[in-house]
Amino acid sequence: MKATLYLALVLSFFYSKSQATDEDQIAKCIEGYITNFFLNDYSKMEVNLHERLSKRGVNQDGKLSEDYSKSDLKELMQTKPALPFEIQKNTISNIEVSNRVATAILDTGYPRTRWKEYIQLAKLDGNWIIMDVLWCFEKIDDQ
């Protein structure tokens, strides 16, 4: 009886350690999105985005950008240079979860142009997926 109880406790410990937390799953979703965006690998990126994705941002001139859908991102990725994984600098912070919705901040960009993405996610069918992205460029000293 003691051996069975001990085995059950050990297995439950390892099972709980193997289960990713919501925060881990959210970070993995965001990493899959941004890493593959820079690598121009649409098929790996798009699985992290909801069909009704809305992405927009505030340009350096202070005006709102056009809206980007998943298909718009696909077109953009066909024209921009790829950024190798080794030089990508993506940092995810401020993950907040409330039931089946979450927000996070992603600091990202190219080596000379950095921006923040404020990301909203939903947990649908047991998986976290990006619904909305609002971005803004990092502040430039003379603006």
Secondary structure, 3 states (H helix, E strand, C coil): CHHHHHHHHHHHHHHHHHCCCHHHHHHHHHHHHHHHHHHCCHHHHHHHEEEEEEEEEECCCCCECCCECHHHHHHHHCCCCCCCHHHCCCEEEEEEEECCEEEEEEEEEECCEEEEEEEEEEEECCEEEEEEEEEEECCCCCC
